[in-house]
């Protein structure tokens, strides 16, 4: 179930980086950032999510203690 919100005061879409002025927008379930409905389920959205998630593991050292 999508997490659609009603108030978008001062928020920008993490994909197109434009100010969200519509009354409806959603919070992306993987990256927890605001997403305008125009960018929902587009290739640009998928690319941006992939880019953000790949960046999380940079400079992270994983090992056993």
C-alpha positions, -999 to 999 in steps of 0.1 A, spaced: 0 0 0 16 33 -10 22 59 16 4 89 1 4 122 20 -17 153 17 6 182 27 38 189 8 50 221 24 86 229 15 93 194 1 110 185 -32 108 154 -52 140 134 -48 139 123 -85 131 155 -104 141 179 -76 112 202 -82 91 216 -54 60 195 -47 30 218 -50 4 191 -56 -18 182 -27 -9 145 -31 26 130 -30 41 99 -16 70 88 5 92 63 -13 92 30 7 128 21 1 146 55 5 120 73 26 121 105 6 93 125 -10 82 115 -45 59 134 -67 32 114 -85 46 124 -119 79 106 -112 62 75 -97 72 42 -114 94 59 -140 128 48 -152 143 80 -136 129 69 -103 144 35 -105 178 49 -115 178 74 -87 168 48 -61 196 25 -74 221 54 -72 210 63 -36 211 27 -24 245 20 -39 259 51 -22 249 37 12 276 11 12 305 34 2 332 37 29 316 11 50 339 -15 65 323 -49 72 341 -76 90 341 -100 119 353 -89 154 
